[in-house]
Amino acid sequence: MLILVTGGTGRLGRPTVEALCTRGHDVRVFSRRPGDGHAVGDLTTGAGLADALVGVDAVVHLATTRRKDIGQTRMLLDAMAGTGAHLVFISIVGVDQVPYAYYRDKLASEQAIESSGIPHTIIRVTQFHGFVAEFLDAQRRLPVTFVVPAWVQTVHMPEVAERLAELAEAAPSGRAADFGGPELLSLRQHAEQWQRAHGIRRPIWSVRLPGAFARAVREGKLASGLPGAGRVTFREYLALEHPERATNGA
Ligand SMILES: NC(=O)c1ccc[n+]([C@@H]2O[C@H](COP(=O)([O-])OP(=O)(O)OC[C@H]3O[C@@H](n4cnc5c(N)ncnc54)[C@H](OP(=O)(O)O)[C@@H]3O)[C@@H](O)[C@H]2O)c1
């Protein structure tokens, strides 16, 4: 199959392109930047989209601005109309439960796809292990580690990439089952494991924030429920990132 990946240069995009190639597909990456195997264009203006879609069997839409993405999704839907290609879209568990502008926009993208008439599969995924690790890494030089009371079910990005490749190969199925990690942990537990993996011992301060967003994450609305489809735990992810500590039993 010939598969176009928007956001194929991004964090999730790179392992997704790799998974698709390993499974024997021809992959075209839609990017604003030239590169090997790239179709150059811009989802904001629509430039390059028509050419990028020629002969494509499926589109895996991962591009994000981390702000308002609905315009880009609509641009893609307009360009895909009549091509017959299957659109696979990544969304986030809790977009309909957690009041947050980026999530409202994701939900709007889901709804635009569902009403477009384009054959599609939408999968909601929980936070990547790396997303929580980045939040903690940013505090590395602080004398304390701050967390908020929250329950999260983080997932290993390569497993999500593999699942996206499976979905792109399969027939369009509308909403696929949510994809979450194997454990439901508090952010405090993530911070404890992260400190151990880095050989750090510091107080962990939990800051209870006001507002509907803080309440929703406290109530676990970002979690997909157990058992999650992902297999690699946060602890195992940290060991993969820091093998020198894992072998010391740290
Ligand atoms: N972070 C999480 O825990 C999490 C959890 C669940 C789902 N997700 C979703 O996973 C997806 C991928 O996230 P990520 O962290 O891998 O993203 P990322 O690393 O920030 O990459 C963003 C990608 O979007 C592309 N892009 C941005 N604006 C574009 C434009 N105008 N035209 C064409 N391409 C454009 C970029 O391509 P170029 O720069 O090459 O043009 C880049 O490849 C997102 O939809 C995100 O919401 C994330």
The ligand as an SDF file (V2000), in Angstrom:
LIG
                    3D

 48 52  0  0  0  0  0  0  0  0999 V2000
    1.7880   13.8710   23.4590 N   0  0  0  0  0  0  0  0  0  0  0  0
    0.9810   12.8910   23.7980 C   0  0  0  0  0  0  0  0  0  0  0  0
    1.0980   12.3110   24.8900 O   0  0  0  0  0  0  0  0  0  0  0  0
   -0.1250   12.4730   22.8360 C   0  0  0  0  0  0  0  0  0  0  0  0
   -1.0470   11.5290   23.2450 C   0  0  0  0  0  0  0  0  0  0  0  0
   -2.0320   11.1130   22.3510 C   0  0  0  0  0  0  0  0  0  0  0  0
   -2.0700   11.6450   21.0660 C   0  0  0  0  0  0  0  0  0  0  0  0
   -1.1460   12.5920   20.6930 N   0  0  0  0  0  0  0  0  0  0  0  0
   -1.2340   13.1190   19.3230 C   0  0  0  0  0  0  0  0  0  0  0  0
   -0.1850   12.5480   18.5410 O   0  0  0  0  0  0  0  0  0  0  0  0
    0.0160   13.3710   17.4040 C   0  0  0  0  0  0  0  0  0  0  0  0
    1.5030   13.5230   17.1420 C   0  0  0  0  0  0  0  0  0  0  0  0
    2.1010   14.2320   18.1990 O   0  0  0  0  0  0  0  0  0  0  0  0
    3.6740   14.4940   18.2000 P   0  0  0  0  0  0  0  0  0  0  0  0
    4.0550   14.8200   19.5990 O   0  0  0  0  0  0  0  0  0  0  0  0
    4.3670   13.3950   17.4640 O   0  0  0  0  0  0  0  0  0  0  0  0
    3.7730   15.8320   17.2930 O   0  0  0  0  0  0  0  0  0  0  0  0
    5.0680   16.7010   17.0270 P   0  0  0  0  0  0  0  0  0  0  0  0
    6.3220   15.9490   17.3730 O   0  0  0  0  0  0  0  0  0  0  0  0
    4.8480   18.0620   17.6320 O   0  0  0  0  0  0  0  0  0  0  0  0
    5.0640   16.8690   15.4370 O   0  0  0  0  0  0  0  0  0  0  0  0
    4.1950   17.7500   14.8040 C   0  0  0  0  0  0  0  0  0  0  0  0
    4.1500   17.3870   13.3350 C   0  0  0  0  0  0  0  0  0  0  0  0
    3.1350   18.1760   12.6980 O   0  0  0  0  0  0  0  0  0  0  0  0
    3.6210   18.6070   11.4340 C   0  0  0  0  0  0  0  0  0  0  0  0
    2.9880   19.8850   11.0930 N   0  0  0  0  0  0  0  0  0  0  0  0
    2.7290   20.9300   11.9280 C   0  0  0  0  0  0  0  0  0  0  0  0
    2.1830   21.9550   11.2240 N   0  0  0  0  0  0  0  0  0  0  0  0
    2.0920   21.5260    9.9380 C   0  0  0  0  0  0  0  0  0  0  0  0
    1.6110   22.1350    8.7370 C   0  0  0  0  0  0  0  0  0  0  0  0
    1.1260   23.4100    8.7200 N   0  0  0  0  0  0  0  0  0  0  0  0
    1.6510   21.4220    7.5930 N   0  0  0  0  0  0  0  0  0  0  0  0
    2.1610   20.1530    7.5860 C   0  0  0  0  0  0  0  0  0  0  0  0
    2.6370   19.5260    8.6850 N   0  0  0  0  0  0  0  0  0  0  0  0
    2.6010   20.2070    9.8450 C   0  0  0  0  0  0  0  0  0  0  0  0
    5.1220   18.7470   11.6120 C   0  0  0  0  0  0  0  0  0  0  0  0
    5.7350   18.5240   10.3520 O   0  0  0  0  0  0  0  0  0  0  0  0
    6.8880   19.4630    9.6950 P   0  0  0  0  0  0  0  0  0  0  0  0
    7.4700   20.3030   10.8060 O   0  0  0  0  0  0  0  0  0  0  0  0
    7.8600   18.4660    9.1250 O   0  0  0  0  0  0  0  0  0  0  0  0
    6.1780   20.2680    8.6560 O   0  0  0  0  0  0  0  0  0  0  0  0
    5.4660   17.6280   12.6030 C   0  0  0  0  0  0  0  0  0  0  0  0
    5.8040   16.4390   11.9270 O   0  0  0  0  0  0  0  0  0  0  0  0
   -0.7190   14.6850   17.6840 C   0  0  0  0  0  0  0  0  0  0  0  0
   -1.9000   14.7220   16.9310 O   0  0  0  0  0  0  0  0  0  0  0  0
   -1.0270   14.6150   19.1710 C   0  0  0  0  0  0  0  0  0  0  0  0
   -2.1770   15.3230   19.5290 O   0  0  0  0  0  0  0  0  0  0  0  0
   -0.1850   12.9950   21.5350 C   0  0  0  0  0  0  0  0  0  0  0  0
  1  2  1  0
  2  3  2  0
  2  4  1  0
  4  5  1  0
  4 48  2  0
  5  6  2  0
  6  7  1  0
  7  8  2  0
  8  9  1  0
  8 48  1  0
  9 10  1  0
  9 46  1  0
 10 11  1  0
 11 12  1  0
 11 44  1  0
 12 13  1  0
 13 14  1  0
 14 15  2  0
 14 16  1  0
 14 17  1  0
 17 18  1  0
 18 19  2  0
 18 20  1  0
 18 21  1  0
 21 22  1  0
 22 23  1  0
 23 24  1  0
 23 42  1  0
 24 25  1  0
 25 26  1  0
 25 36  1  0
 26 27  1  0
 26 35  1  0
 27 28  2  0
 28 29  1  0
 29 30  1  0
 29 35  2  0
 30 31  1  0
 30 32  2  0
 32 33  1  0
 33 34  2  0
 34 35  1  0
 36 37  1  0
 36 42  1  0
 37 38  1  0
 38 39  2  0
 38 40  1  0
 38 41  1  0
 42 43  1  0
 44 45  1  0
 44 46  1  0
 46 47  1  0
M  CHG  2   8   1  16  -1
M  END
$$$$
